[in-house]
């Protein structure tokens, strides 16, 4: 299991959660294979990011 990291970090957890929801919704809407697990994580510098497993 390897994580794929989204290329941008966000200042707030809310911004990262919005991206997480969009990834889930777009996969369902456009028929992509839905990632197994999508999560918001916090970097060492205190910013938030999104990572997922296909």
N, C-alpha and C positions, 0 to 999 in steps of 0.2 A: 504494500500500500504506500503510494507516494503522493504527497500533497502537491498540488499546483497552486501557486500563489498569484493572486491578482497583482498587477504591476503598480498599484498606487496605494499609498497609505493615507488615512483620513484622520482629521483632528478629533472627531467625536465618534462615539460608538454608534450613535444614531445614523450617521452617514454610511458607515460600514453595513449596518443592518438593512438599510434601504437597498444597497447593492446586492446583499445576500438575497433579499426577497425578489429583486429583479431577475437575478440569475435563475432562481427557481421558477418564476413566472414565465420568463422567456423560453425556457426549455419546454415547459408545458404548452405554451402558446404556439411555438414554431415547430414542435415535434422533434426537438433535439433529445438525445438521451440525457436524462436527468442525472446529475452527479449524485453519487451515493451519499456523500456527506458534505455539507457546506457549513463552515463555521467562521465566526468572527474571532480574531485573536488580537492580542495586544503585543506590540513590539517592545523591545528593550528601552526605546526612547519615549514610550508612552503613547504612540499613535496606534491606530486600529487598522487592521487589514482583513481581507477575506481570503480564505483558502478552501480548496475543495478536492475531492477524490472522484475521478471518473469511473 
